[in-house]
Amino acid sequence: MRILTLTPDVEAELLDRRLTVDPQAERVAARIVADVRRRGDRALLAWTQRLDRIRAESVAELRVRPKEFLAARRQVDRGLLRAVRAAARNIRRVAERQLPRPWSLRVVPGVRVGQQVRPLESIGCYIPGGRAALLSTLLMTVVPAQVAGVRRIVVACPQPSPALLAAADLLGVRELFRIGGAQAVAALAYGTESLERVEKIFGPGNRYVTAAKQLVSHDCATDLPAGPTELVVLARRGRPSWIAADMIAQAEHDPDALVFLVTPSRQLARAVRAAVAQQLWSLPETNPAWRSLEERGAILVARTLQSAVEFASRFAPEHLSLPVAERGLLRAVRAAGSVFLGPWSAQPLGDYATGSNHVLPTGGWARVRGGLSAGDFVKTIAVQHVSREGLRRLAPVALELARAENLPAHARAVRIRQESRAGAARRRQP
């Protein structure tokens, strides 16, 4: 793993490594999405056979049956089921706190503005099925949806493992299809003869899934722009072996992962590099961490701690680790998807069990938004009530602005009520 001096040129190079537009993936995804939208079930079955090697005569055959859920529950270890229950409980507690609440406010006498909260009617949860079917992603998408009150939850996973099926059954999922890739995204977004469309799609995937989500987003809402996972460790001191372990753990997700240690200490930089090399040898060379750390990772030596903090905020990583719990350092951070504060805050705990959602913004999106929350599964409805007294107070404001915008019909809709109010007042006079 390389040790580099953090300079403006090095920073520019690292920022350029982020994958943004993938023309080849967009072309392939566009072809698949258009085909599924046009031919429905037939296209979904054809692409599923071609890309996922799953042969089925109907989409109904791709739907997991109740007896398969039951068999999976019996097959997996009870310890796993206890872990799923514990993780779901923590995710649920956090989601309940995140959920937007109804409110009502008296703005001025006679004018009340409020908010109602309603769940989305239906969502799709995409669970990748490449190197492993990520049951943690199932938890992070299904549980907040349930807390929000979503009525229909559809899960798509091309190769659900017994562990994922058991977890889905434990959560009460009843619609789970063995479909993946851009074809699954298209089916969820537009529907087919056998699969009713959903209102919003959640969950990460490969570059074709990401491209498909971008393509369908004009017609079906999607969650976060998903790219390769990211970690920045920001430290001037700490345990090198623990820092190295976190870096390798995050790099294990994806060979395209971006993993950096940023420090003003060359001593710490050298110690962490040695620890990374030592720990990597315990993993098979097929593990994605090898390629990620060798080709895309780096240890960056900053001139000062402040310049390290500035880089981290400009990079706006998906994960930011602060191995030393310095509150001043945390206050200085302006952008990150999730911060892991203190030496004991191992990132896999956030992936699985703390309750904080692990679906987080990548590619710099942490500059403008946070991670997935229960609020992503609801919509808020503004409610406005104006009385006669409220009309009297607000009419001059509205009329003046309507004149400024040259919208006479806007002014008329207010004035006609003023005249009616005035007429009613005259009729009440003796």
C-alpha positions in Angstrom: 0.0 0.0 0.0 1.4 3.4 -1.0 2.3 6.2 1.3 1.8 9.5 -0.5 2.3 13.1 0.5 -1.1 14.9 0.4 -0.7 17.6 -2.2 -3.3 19.4 -4.4 -2.2 17.2 -7.3 -2.5 14.0 -5.3 -5.9 15.1 -4.0 -7.1 15.8 -7.6 -6.0 12.4 -8.7 -7.8 10.7 -5.9 -11.0 12.6 -6.5 -10.9 11.6 -10.2 -10.8 7.9 -9.2 -14.4 8.1 -8.3 -16.5 6.3 -10.8 -19.3 8.6 -12.1 -20.6 7.9 -15.6 -20.1 4.4 -17.1 -21.1 4.6 -20.7 -20.7 0.9 -21.4 -22.9 0.0 -18.4 -25.5 2.7 -19.4 -25.7 1.2 -22.9 -26.3 -2.3 -21.7 -28.7 -1.3 -18.9 -30.7 0.9 -21.3 -31.2 -2.1 -23.7 -32.3 -4.4 -20.9 -34.6 -1.8 -19.3 -36.3 -1.0 -22.6 -36.8 -4.7 -23.4 -38.4 -5.4 -20.0 -40.6 -2.4 -20.3 -41.7 -3.4 -23.7 -42.1 -7.2 -23.4 -42.7 -7.7 -19.7 -42.5 -11.2 -18.4 -41.0 -12.6 -21.5 -38.0 -10.2 -21.4 -37.6 -10.7 -17.6 -37.4 -14.5 -18.0 -35.0 -14.3 -21.0 -32.6 -11.9 -19.3 -32.7 -13.9 -16.0 -31.8 -17.0 -17.9 -29.1 -15.3 -19.9 -27.4 -13.3 -17.1 -28.2 -15.2 -13.9 -28.4 -18.7 -15.4 -31.8 -19.2 -13.8 -34.3 -21.0 -16.1 -38.0 -20.6 -15.4 -41.1 -21.0 -17.5 -43.0 -18.2 -15.7 -42.2 -15.3 -13.3 -44.3 -17.2 -10.7 -41.5 -19.8 -10.6 -39.0 -17.1 -9.7 -41.0 -16.1 -6.6 -39.8 -17.8 -3.4 -42.5 -20.1 -2.0 -43.6 -20.3 1.6 -42.1 -23.7 2.0 -38.7 -22.5 0.9 -38.8 -19.8 3.6 -39.7 -22.5 6.1 -36.9 -24.8 4.9 -34.4 -22.0 5.2 -35.4 -21.3 8.8 -34.8 -24.9 9.7 -31.5 -25.0 7.9 -29.7 -22.1 9.4 -28.1 -21.9 12.8 -30.2 -20.5 15.6 -27.4 -18.2 16.5 -27.9 -16.5 13.2 -31.6 -16.0 13.8 -30.8 -14.5 17.2 -28.3 -12.1 15.6 -30.9 -11.1 12.9 -33.5 -10.4 15.7 -31.0 -8.3 17.6 -29.8 -6.3 14.6 -33.4 -5.7 13.5 -34.3 -4.5 17.0 -31.6 -1.9 16.9 -32.3 -0.8 13.4 -36.0 -0.5 14.4 -35.2 1.7 17.4 -33.1 4.1 15.3 -35.7 4.2 12.5 -38.5 5.1 15.0 -36.5 8.1 16.2 -35.8 9.2 12.6 -39.4 9.0 11.4 -40.8 12.5 10.6 -43.7 13.5 12.9 -47.0 15.3 12.2 -47.1 18.9 13.4 -49.2 22.0 13.4 -48.2 25.6 13.8 -50.2 28.8 14.2 -48.2 31.2 11.8 -50.3 34.3 12.5 -53.8 34.6 14.0 -56.2 32.8 11.6 -53.5 30.9 9.7 -52.4 27.4 10.6 -49.9 25.3 8.7 -49.1 21.7 9.5 -47.7 18.5 8.2 -49.1 15.0 7.8 -46.9 12.0 7.3 -48.0 9.1 5.1 -46.0 5.9 4.2 -45.2 5.0 0.6 -47.6 2.4 -0.7 -45.0 0.0 -2.2 -41.2 -0.3 -2.4 -38.7 -2.6 -4.0 -35.5 -3.7 -2.1 -32.7 -4.8 -4.3 -30.2 -7.2 -2.6 -27.0 -7.9 -4.5 -26.3 -11.6 -5.1 -22.7 -11.6 -6.4 -20.0 -12.7 -4.0 -22.6 -13.0 -1.2 -26.3 -12.2 -0.7 -26.1 -9.4 1.8 -28.8 -10.1 4.4 -27.6 -6.9 6.2 -28.8 -4.9 3.3 -32.2 -6.7 3.6 -32.4 -5.6 7.2 -31.3 -2.0 6.4 -34.0 -1.6 3.8 -36.9 -3.7 5.0 -36.9 -2.7 8.7 -37.1 1.1 8.2 -39.9 0.5 5.6 -41.9 -1.5 8.1 -41.4 1.2 10.7 -42.6 3.8 8.2 -45.7 1.7 7.6 -45.1 0.7 4.0 -47.8 -1.8 3.0 -46.1 -3.7 0.2 -42.4 -4.6 0.3 -40.9 -6.5 -2.7 -37.4 -8.0 -2.5 -35.3 -8.9 -5.5 -32.2 -11.0 -5.2 -30.8 -13.2 -7.9 -29.2 -15.8 -5.6 -30.8 -15.6 -2.1 -28.8 -17.7 0.4 -30.6 -19.8 3.0 -29.5 -17.1 5.5 -31.1 -14.4 3.5 -34.3 -16.4 3.1 -34.4 -17.1 6.8 -33.9 -13.5 7.6 -36.6 -12.4 5.1 -39.0 -14.9 6.7 -38.2 -13.6 10.2 -38.9 -10.1 9.0 -42.2 -11.1 7.5 -41.2 -10.6 3.8 -43.7 -12.3 1.5 -42.7 -11.2 -1.9 -39.2 -12.2 -2.8 -38.1 -12.9 -6.4 -35.0 -14.6 -7.7 -34.3 -11.8 -10.1 -31.3 -9.5 -10.4 -29.4 -7.0 -12.5 -30.9 -4.2 -14.7 -33.9 -6.5 -15.5 -34.9 -6.6 -11.9 -34.8 -2.8 -11.6 -36.9 -2.5 -14.8 -39.5 -5.0 -13.5 -39.8 -3.2 -10.2 -40.0 0.2 -11.8 -42.4 -0.5 -14.6 -44.0 -3.8 -13.7 -44.7 -6.8 -15.8 -47.8 -9.0 -16.3 -46.8 -11.0 -13.1 -45.0 -8.4 -11.0 -46.8 -5.2 -10.0 -44.6 -2.1 -10.1 -43.4 -0.3 -7.0 -43.2 3.4 -6.1 -39.6 3.5 -5.0 -36.5 1.3 -5.3 -33.9 0.9 -2.6 -30.6 -1.0 -2.3 -27.1 -1.1 -3.9 -25.9 -3.2 -6.8 -23.2 -3.5 -9.5 -22.6 -0.9 -12.2 -25.5 -2.2 -14.4 -27.9 -2.0 -11.5 -26.7 1.5 -10.7 -27.1 2.5 -14.4 -30.6 1.0 -14.5 -31.7 2.9 -11.4 -30.5 6.1 -12.9 -32.4 5.3 -16.1 -35.7 4.5 -14.4 -35.5 7.4 -11.9 -37.5 9.6 -14.3 -40.5 7.3 -13.8 -39.8 5.6 -10.4 -38.2 7.1 -7.4 -34.9 5.6 -6.2 -32.8 6.0 -3.1 -29.1 7.0 -3.1 -26.7 7.2 -6.0 -24.6 4.0 -5.3 -21.0 3.7 -6.2 -18.0 1.8 -4.8 -17.7 1.9 -1.0 -15.4 4.5 0.6 -13.5 4.9 3.8 -11.3 7.7 5.1 -9.5 7.1 8.4 -8.5 10.5 9.9 -6.0 10.2 12.8 -2.8 11.6 14.2 -2.5 8.6 16.6 -4.1 5.3 17.3 -3.5 1.6 17.2 -2.1 0.7 13.9 -3.4 -2.9 13.9 -7.0 -1.7 14.6 -6.8 1.0 11.9 -5.4 -1.5 9.4 -8.2 -4.0 10.3 -10.9 -1.4 9.6 -9.3 -0.4 6.3 -9.1 -4.1 5.1 -12.6 -4.7 6.2 -14.0 -1.9 4.1 -11.8 -2.8 1.1 -13.2 -6.3 1.3 -16.6 -5.1 0.0 -15.4 -4.2 -3.5 -12.2 -4.3 -5.6 -13.1 -0.7 -6.6 -13.4 0.5 -3.0 -11.6 3.7 -2.1 -9.8 3.4 1.3 -7.5 6.0 2.7 -5.7 6.8 5.9 -5.0 10.5 6.3 -2.6 11.5 9.0 0.0 14.2 9.8 2.2 11.4 11.3 4.7 9.6 9.1 5.3 7.2 12.0 1.7 6.2 12.1 1.6 6.0 8.3 4.5 3.5 8.3 3.1 1.5 11.2 -0.3 1.2 9.5 1.2 0.2 6.2 3.1 -2.6 7.9 0.0 -3.8 9.7 -2.0 -3.8 6.5 0.6 -6.0 4.8 0.7 -8.4 7.7 -3.1 -8.8 8.0 -3.7 -9.1 4.2 -1.6 -12.3 4.2 -4.3 -14.0 6.3 -6.8 -13.5 3.5 -6.9 -15.4 0.2 -5.6 -13.4 -2.8 -9.1 -13.7 -4.3 -10.4 -11.4 -1.5 -11.3 -8.0 -3.1 -9.3 -6.2 -0.4 -6.0 -7.2 -2.1 -6.8 -5.4 -5.3 -8.6 -2.5 -3.6 -5.7 -1.6 -1.3 -3.0 -2.2 -3.9 -4.6 -0.4 -6.8 -6.9 2.2 -5.3 -6.1 2.6 -1.6 -3.4 4.9 -0.1 -2.0 6.3 3.1 -1.8 10.1 2.8 0.5 12.1 4.9 -0.9 15.6 5.4 1.1 18.7 6.4 -1.1 19.3 9.4 -4.1 17.8 11.1 -6.2 20.7 9.9 -5.2 20.0 6.2 -6.1 16.4 6.8 -9.6 17.5 8.1 -10.0 19.8 5.1 -9.3 16.9 2.7 -11.7 14.6 4.5 -14.5 17.2 4.3 -13.8 17.9 0.6 -13.8 14.1 -0.2 -17.0 13.7 1.8 -16.5 9.9 2.3 -19.2 7.3 2.8 -17.5 6.2 6.0 -15.2 8.4 8.1 -13.3 6.9 11.0 -11.9 9.0 13.9 -10.0 6.4 15.9 -9.4 8.9 18.7 -12.6 10.3 20.1 -11.8 14.1 19.8 -15.0 16.1 19.9 -13.2 19.1 18.4 -12.2 17.0 15.5 -15.7 15.8 15.0 -17.0 19.3 15.0 -14.6 20.3 12.3 -15.9 17.6 9.9 -18.3 19.1 7.5 -19.3 16.1 5.3 -19.5 12.4 5.8 -22.1 9.7 5.4 -21.4 8.1 8.8 -18.7 8.9 11.4 -17.2 6.1 13.5 -16.0 7.9 16.7 -13.4 6.4 19.0 -11.2 3.3 18.9 -13.9 0.8 19.7 -16.2 1.8 16.9 -15.3 -0.9 14.4 -17.1 -0.2 11.1 -18.5 -3.8 10.7 -20.5 -3.0 13.9 -22.2 -0.2 11.8 -22.6 -2.6 8.9 -24.6 -5.0 11.0 -25.6 -4.1 14.5 -25.6 -0.6 15.8 -28.9 0.3 14.2 -27.6 3.2 12.2 -28.4 2.5 8.5 -25.4 1.3 6.4 -27.0 2.5 3.1 -24.9 5.7 2.8 -24.1 8.3 0.1 -21.0 7.7 -2.0 -19.2 9.6 -4.7 -19.2 12.9 -2.8 -23.0 12.9 -2.2 -22.4 13.1 1.5 -21.8 16.8 0.8 -25.5 17.3 0.3 -27.4 14.4 2.1 -27.1 11.8 4.7 -27.7 8.1 4.7 -30.9 6.1 4.3 -33.5 6.7 7.1 -37.1 6.0 7.9 -37.9 9.4 6.3 -37.0 8.0 2.9 -40.0 5.6 3.1 -42.6 8.3 3.8 -43.9 11.4 2.2 -45.0 14.5 4.0 -48.2 16.3 3.1 -48.4 20.0 3.9 -51.8 21.1 5.3 -52.9 24.8 5.3 -56.0 26.3 7.0 -56.8 30.0 6.6 -59.8 31.5 8.4 -61.5 34.8 7.6 -59.2 36.6 10.0 -56.3 34.9 8.3 -57.5 36.1 4.9 -57.7 39.6 6.2 -54.1 39.5 7.4 -52.5 37.7 4.4 -54.5 39.2 1.5 -52.5 42.4 1.2 -49.2 40.4 1.1 -50.6 38.0 -1.6 -52.1 40.7 -3.7 -48.9 42.7 -3.7 -46.8 39.7 -4.8 -49.3 38.7 -7.4 -49.1 42.1 -9.0 -45.3 41.9 -9.0 -45.4 38.6 -10.8 -48.1 39.8 -13.2 -50.5 37.0 -12.3 -54.0 38.6 -12.2 -55.8 35.3 -11.7 -53.9 34.8 -8.5 -54.9 38.2 -7.3 -58.6 37.5 -8.3 -58.7 34.3 -6.2 -57.8 36.3 -3.1 -59.9 39.4 -3.9 -63.1 37.5 -4.6 -62.9 36.2 -1.1 -62.2 39.7 0.3 -65.3 40.9 -1.5 -67.4 38.0 -0.2 -66.1 38.7 3.4 -67.0 42.4 3.0 -70.4 41.6 1.7 -71.1 39.3 4.5 -70.1 42.0 7.0 -72.5 44.5 5.4 -75.4 42.0 5.5 -74.8 41.6 9.2 -75.2 45.3 9.8 -78.7 46.5 11.0 
